[in-house]
Amino acid sequence: MARRTRVLSALALAAAAALIPVTATAQQPAPAPSAPAGTCRGPVKPASQMTVEACDSPARIIEKAANIVPTTGQLAWQQREITAFTHFGMNTFTGREWGSGTEDEKLFAPGSIDADQWMRAYKAAGAEQVMLTVKHHDGFVLYPSRYTDHSVALSPGSPDVVAAYVKAARKAGLKVGLYLSPSDGAELPHAWHADWVEQIRAKQAEGKTLSLPERMALEDGDRAPAGQGRFGNGSAVTERTIPTLVPGDDRAARVKSGKLPSFTVRADDYDAYYLNQLYEIFTQYGPVEELWLDGANPWSDSGITQNYDVEQWFDMVAALSPNTVVFQGPQGVRWVGNENGTARETEWSVTPHTTDPWTGLGSLPNDSTDTDIGSRARLLGPDVNYLQWYPAEADVSNRPGWFYHEDEQPKTAAQLMDLYEKSVGRNASLLLNVPPAPDGRIADADLASLTAFGAGLRRIYGTDVREQGPGPYTFDRVAVREDIRHGQRVERFAVEAEVDGVWQRIAEGTTIGHERILPLPEAVTASAVRVKVLESRAKPHLGTTTLHLTGTPAKS
């Protein structure tokens, strides 16, 4: 659910606010010393990324952080609170989680692909965006790419899954994200792969434990990777044109006339391959709202890796689809730090960076699994050179695995509600994976839990209890928001309620951001509620505060 105005109109919210006052007061810290003389004395203007200058005082760095604001794409993304993740691909039919890249394309054989049914299931859960794994780490591509044979083009019926997915999503009114794994097992160099398999056999003979990628490679024996050996092959970086036209390319006339853009890059074999695939998905299926760049590399521990020139990726995506937010990209979105679907109690959308976010994937100076991502101490670290708006995305699967396995069961509606409150309710987006089965449909068990979860979400958070009429009102959840168009500034706040004429503090929190849901130990009946901002980096800008009840109100 994005803003509550999607369910509850702005006028209704205004009327509700008139029924029971929700006020905000701010207690600001003492003014910090002014910045030193020099170039760092000019006004700080709002921006989605800023450079920390050597002459910036600590006070000015905090002032800059207070004025980091989301881009247009980020603002829209953060208002889409739930994204449904769709892991569907070769692994769906092999029973694996990570494929080897040597699988026969004919193994991908869905009887049908009911993408409309997927969208109905996702919408039932309250999703406003969907995300498809166009290419997982095995390198198998869910559309007929011009640049590899390891795709649906050689599968029974040659189904263009990406086209069906995007069409169904748009028809259902859902925004679209696409996942294109940078790692690619199908593109492992063939000679290296053959040597590696022999090393795995020797390791197994010695009784040593094999990693998951090693086990998958061993299962496939002497099958060579399905691609052209471009991943980590040490090829030269040369000037190349994207799109790289292939013989009989149907785009040639449009590229020549300028109807389709072209880009001159300097790239090795794999980077050129990856850029060409990005070009294909954005020009054939885009623009899209999110691009997901997974940072996993299953083969790095075995001695092979690919050095990505991500700056060229980001530049091309920005040119083809300006409002796309990139997972792990500059002014994009970041991994929350776990795959449990839960955000931190203190979750900052403003983060410090050592390196320019345009030059790498992620680039946080401290690991994204750390408890502290964006505190004042982190912002003022000696290695911080950049600040940017970089909100958290909390990913989790509805099942134990990311791909469908018949022997696994989905989460219950109650578990999903708990995840919603600990992700969306902690200033993150919930990325909920619901994998289709080999028959091309979302399983009935998943559909049932999603539907029950969505119904509960609308019942509890779709309205404010103050809509019921004159107060006092009973509630056990308080949802507090900042107007993040002005940035994220609140560092500590409290919620107080007037109960029988006496003001009581009923909840406290640190960060707010887009939304902070505070579950109360027990239901409260109050005639008025107020929010006190106790610490803030600058003048706070609060959004709407709403009151909710998880159970049925007791009769008076």
JOQUIQUI-V241082 format. One record per residue. N is the residue number from 1. SS is DSSP state (H for helix, E for strand, C for the rest). BURIAL is I if it has 16 or more other C-alpha atoms within 10 Angstrom, else O. D_CENTER is the distance of its C-alpha to the mean C-alpha in Angstrom with 1 decimal. Layout:
BEGIN
((N SS BURIAL D_CENTER) (N SS BURIAL D_CENTER))
END
This chain:
BEGIN
((1 C I 15.2) (2 C I 14.6) (3 C I 17.6) (4 H I 20.6) (5 H O 22.6) (6 H O 21.1) (7 C O 23.2) (8 C O 25.6) (9 C O 27.1) (10 H O 27.4) (11 H O 31.1) (12 H I 30.8) (13 H I 28.7) (14 H O 31.4) (15 H O 34.1) (16 H I 32.5) (17 H I 32.3) (18 H O 36.0) (19 H I 36.8) (20 C I 35.6) (21 C O 35.0) (22 E I 31.7) (23 E I 32.5) (24 E I 30.9) (25 E O 32.8) (26 E I 31.9) (27 C O 33.7) (28 C O 33.0) (29 C O 33.8) (30 C O 36.8) (31 C O 36.3) (32 C O 35.6) (33 C O 38.0) (34 C O 37.7) (35 C I 36.3) (36 C O 38.9) (37 C O 40.7) (38 C O 39.6) (39 H O 36.6) (40 H I 34.3) (41 H O 36.3) (42 C O 34.9) (43 C O 32.7) (44 C I 29.0) (45 C O 27.3) (46 C I 23.7) (47 E I 21.2) (48 C I 17.6) (49 E I 18.8) (50 E I 22.2) (51 E I 24.4) (52 C I 26.2) (53 C O 29.8) (54 C O 32.5) (55 C O 34.5) (56 C I 31.9) (57 C I 33.1) (58 H I 31.0) (59 H I 31.4) (60 H I 30.2) (61 H I 27.1) (62 H I 26.2) (63 H I 27.2) (64 H I 24.9) (65 H I 21.9) (66 H I 23.0) (67 C I 22.9) (68 E I 19.5) (69 C I 17.9) (70 C I 14.8) (71 C I 15.4) (72 H O 16.0) (73 H I 12.8) (74 H I 10.8) (75 H I 13.2) (76 H O 12.8) (77 H I 9.0) (78 H I 9.6) (79 H I 12.5) (80 C I 10.7) (81 C I 10.2) (82 E I 9.6) (83 E I 8.0) (84 E I 10.3) (85 E I 9.6) (86 E I 12.9) (87 C I 14.3) (88 C I 17.6) (89 C I 19.9) (90 H I 22.8) (91 H I 21.8) (92 H I 22.2) (93 H I 25.9) (94 H O 26.6) (95 C O 25.3) (96 C I 23.3) (97 C I 19.9) (98 C I 20.2) (99 C I 22.7) (100 C I 25.3) (101 C I 25.3) (102 C I 28.9) (103 C I 28.6) (104 C I 30.8) (105 H I 29.1) (106 H I 31.4) (107 H I 29.7) (108 C I 26.9) (109 C I 29.0) (110 C I 27.5) (111 C O 30.4) (112 C O 28.4) (113 C I 24.8) (114 C I 24.6) (115 H I 21.3) (116 H I 22.7) (117 H I 23.0) (118 H I 19.3) (119 H I 18.4) (120 H I 21.1) (121 H I 19.7) (122 H I 16.1) (123 H I 17.7) (124 H I 20.0) (125 C I 17.2) (126 C I 16.2) (127 C I 13.1) (128 C I 12.9) (129 E I 10.5) (130 E I 10.6) (131 E I 9.3) (132 E I 12.2) (133 E I 12.9) (134 E I 15.5) (135 E I 16.6) (136 C I 16.0) (137 C I 17.8) (138 C I 21.1) (139 C I 21.0) (140 C I 22.0) (141 E I 20.9) (142 C I 20.5) (143 C I 22.4) (144 C I 25.9) (145 C I 25.1) (146 C I 28.1) (147 C I 27.3) (148 C I 27.4) (149 C I 29.4) (150 C I 26.8) (151 E I 25.3) (152 H I 26.1) (153 H I 29.0) (154 H I 31.0) (155 C I 29.9) (156 C O 32.1) (157 C O 32.0) (158 C I 29.5) (159 C I 26.8) (160 C I 24.3) (161 H I 21.3) (162 H I 18.9) (163 H I 21.6) (164 H O 22.1) (165 H I 18.4) (166 H I 17.9) (167 H I 21.3) (168 H I 20.8) (169 H I 17.5) (170 H O 19.2) (171 H O 22.3) (172 C O 20.5) (173 C O 19.1) (174 C I 15.5) (175 E I 13.0) (176 E I 11.9) (177 E I 9.2) (178 E I 10.8) (179 E I 10.3) (180 E I 13.3) (181 C I 14.0) (182 C I 16.0) (183 C I 18.1) (184 C I 20.8) (185 H I 23.5) (186 H I 25.4) (187 H I 26.1) (188 E I 27.5) (189 C I 31.0) (190 H I 33.6) (191 H O 36.2) (192 H O 33.7) (193 H I 32.3) (194 H I 35.9) (195 H O 36.8) (196 H I 33.7) (197 H I 34.6) (198 H O 38.1) (199 H O 36.8) (200 H I 34.8) (201 H I 38.0) (202 H O 39.9) (203 H O 37.3) (204 H O 37.6) (205 H O 41.4) (206 C O 41.3) (207 C O 39.6) (208 C O 36.5) (209 C O 33.1) (210 C O 30.8) (211 C O 27.1) (212 H O 25.0) (213 H I 24.9) (214 H I 28.6) (215 H I 29.4) (216 H I 27.7) (217 H I 29.7) (218 H I 32.8) (219 H O 32.5) (220 C I 32.5) (221 C O 35.5) (222 C O 36.8) (223 C I 34.6) (224 C I 33.4) (225 C I 29.8) (226 C I 29.6) (227 C I 28.7) (228 C I 30.6) (229 C I 30.0) (230 C I 27.9) (231 E I 25.4) (232 C I 26.9) (233 C I 30.3) (234 C O 31.4) (235 C O 32.1) (236 C O 33.2) (237 C O 31.1) (238 E O 32.8) (239 E O 32.5) (240 E O 31.0) (241 E O 30.3) (242 E I 27.0) (243 C I 27.4) (244 C I 29.9) (245 C O 32.2) (246 C O 33.5) (247 C O 37.0) (248 C O 37.3) (249 C O 33.9) (250 C O 33.7) (251 C O 31.9) (252 H I 34.7) (253 H O 36.5) (254 H O 33.5) (255 H O 32.4) (256 H O 36.1) (257 H O 36.4) (258 C O 33.3) (259 C O 31.7) (260 C O 28.9) (261 C O 27.9) (262 C O 28.5) (263 E I 27.4) (264 E O 29.5) (265 E I 27.7) (266 E O 28.9) (267 E I 27.3) (268 C I 28.4) (269 H I 28.4) (270 H I 24.9) (271 H I 23.2) (272 H I 25.3) (273 H I 24.3) (274 H I 20.5) (275 H I 21.1) (276 H I 23.3) (277 H I 20.6) (278 H I 18.1) (279 H I 21.1) (280 H I 21.8) (281 H I 18.5) (282 H I 18.2) (283 H O 22.0) (284 H O 22.4) (285 C I 19.5) (286 C I 17.8) (287 C I 17.1) (288 C I 13.5) (289 C I 10.9) (290 E I 7.9) (291 E I 8.8) (292 E I 7.2) (293 C I 9.6) (294 C I 10.3) (295 C O 12.7) (296 C O 15.0) (297 C I 18.6) (298 C I 20.8) (299 C I 24.0) (300 H O 23.8) (301 H O 26.1) (302 H O 28.5) (303 C O 29.1) (304 C I 27.2) (305 C I 24.3) (306 C I 23.3) (307 C O 23.1) (308 C I 20.5) (309 C I 21.5) (310 H I 18.0) (311 H I 19.5) (312 H I 21.0) (313 H I 17.9) (314 H I 16.3) (315 H O 19.6) (316 H I 19.9) (317 H I 16.6) (318 H O 17.5) (319 H O 20.9) (320 H I 20.0) (321 C I 17.2) (322 C O 17.2) (323 C I 14.6) (324 C I 11.8) (325 E I 8.9) (326 E I 8.3) (327 E I 5.7) (328 C I 8.7) (329 C I 10.7) (330 C I 13.2) (331 C I 12.5) (332 C I 8.8) (333 E I 5.9) (334 E I 6.5) (335 E I 6.7) (336 C I 8.5) (337 C I 11.4) (338 C O 12.1) (339 C O 11.5) (340 C O 13.4) (341 C I 10.9) (342 C I 12.6) (343 C I 12.2) (344 C I 15.3) (345 C I 18.2) (346 C I 18.0) (347 C I 14.5) (348 C I 14.8) (349 C I 12.7) (350 E I 15.5) (351 E I 15.7) (352 E I 18.6) (353 E I 18.8) (354 C I 21.7) (355 C I 21.2) (356 C I 20.3) (357 H I 16.5) (358 H I 17.6) (359 H I 19.3) (360 C I 16.9) (361 C I 13.6) (362 C I 12.3) (363 C I 15.9) (364 E I 15.9) (365 C I 19.6) (366 C O 19.1) (367 C O 17.0) (368 C I 13.5) (369 C O 15.2) (370 C O 17.8) (371 C O 18.6) (372 C I 19.1) (373 C I 16.5) (374 C I 18.1) (375 C I 21.5) (376 H I 24.6) (377 H O 25.7) (378 H I 22.6) (379 H I 22.9) (380 C I 26.6) (381 C O 26.3) (382 C O 28.7) (383 C O 26.3) (384 C I 23.9) (385 C I 24.2) (386 E I 21.3) (387 E I 19.2) (388 E I 16.1) (389 E I 13.7) (390 C I 10.5) (391 E I 8.6) (392 E I 6.9) (393 E I 4.0) (394 E I 6.7) (395 E I 7.1) (396 E I 10.7) (397 E I 13.1) (398 C I 15.8) (399 C I 18.3) (400 C O 19.2) (401 C I 18.1) (402 C I 15.2) (403 C I 17.9) (404 C I 20.7) (405 C I 23.7) (406 C O 26.6) (407 C O 27.6) (408 C O 24.4) (409 C O 23.9) (410 C I 21.0) (411 C I 20.1) (412 C I 22.3) (413 H I 21.6) (414 H O 22.5) (415 H O 20.0) (416 H I 17.2) (417 H I 18.6) (418 H O 18.6) (419 H I 14.9) (420 H I 14.2) (421 H I 16.6) (422 H I 15.1) (423 H I 11.5) (424 C I 11.9) (425 C I 15.3) (426 E I 14.4) (427 C I 12.4) (428 E I 8.8) (429 E I 6.8) (430 E I 7.7) (431 E I 6.2) (432 E I 9.9) (433 E I 11.4) (434 C I 14.8) (435 C I 16.7) (436 C I 19.8) (437 C I 23.1) (438 C I 25.5) (439 C O 27.3) (440 C I 24.4) (441 C I 23.7) (442 C I 21.6) (443 C I 24.1) (444 H O 26.1) (445 H O 25.1) (446 H I 21.4) (447 H I 22.4) (448 H I 24.6) (449 H I 22.2) (450 H I 19.5) (451 H I 22.3) (452 H I 23.7) (453 H I 20.4) (454 H I 19.9) (455 H I 23.6) (456 H I 23.4) (457 H I 20.4) (458 H O 22.5) (459 H O 25.6) (460 H I 24.5) (461 H I 22.0) (462 C I 23.1) (463 C I 26.2) (464 C I 27.7) (465 H I 30.7) (466 H I 32.8) (467 H I 33.0) (468 H O 35.5) (469 C O 38.3) (470 C O 40.2) (471 C O 39.2) (472 C I 39.1) (473 E I 35.8) (474 E I 34.4) (475 E I 30.8) (476 E I 28.8) (477 E I 25.4) (478 E I 24.9) (479 E I 21.8) (480 E I 22.0) (481 C I 20.0) (482 E I 20.3) (483 C I 20.6) (484 H I 17.8) (485 H I 19.5) (486 H I 21.8) (487 C I 19.2) (488 C I 18.7) (489 C I 22.1) (490 E I 23.1) (491 E I 23.7) (492 E I 25.7) (493 E I 26.8) (494 E I 28.9) (495 E I 29.5) (496 E I 33.2) (497 E I 34.9) (498 E I 38.5) (499 E O 40.1) (500 C O 43.8) (501 C O 44.2) (502 E O 42.8) (503 E O 39.5) (504 E O 37.4) (505 E O 34.3) (506 E I 32.0) (507 E I 28.7) (508 E I 27.2) (509 E I 23.9) (510 C I 22.6) (511 C I 19.5) (512 C I 18.7) (513 C I 16.2) (514 C I 14.8) (515 C I 16.2) (516 E I 18.0) (517 E I 19.6) (518 E I 22.7) (519 E I 24.4) (520 E O 28.1) (521 E O 30.4) (522 E O 32.5) (523 E I 32.9) (524 E I 34.5) (525 E I 36.8) (526 E I 37.1) (527 C I 38.6) (528 E I 36.4) (529 E I 33.2) (530 E I 32.3) (531 E I 29.5) (532 E I 30.7) (533 E I 28.7) (534 E I 30.3) (535 E I 28.6) (536 E I 26.7) (537 C I 26.2) (538 C I 27.8) (539 C O 28.8) (540 C I 26.2) (541 C I 25.1) (542 E I 24.4) (543 C O 23.1) (544 C I 24.3) (545 C I 25.0) (546 E I 25.4) (547 E I 27.2) (548 E I 26.5) (549 C I 28.5) (550 C O 27.2) (551 C O 30.7) (552 C O 33.7) (553 C O 35.5) (554 C O 38.9) (555 C O 41.9) (556 C O 44.2))
END
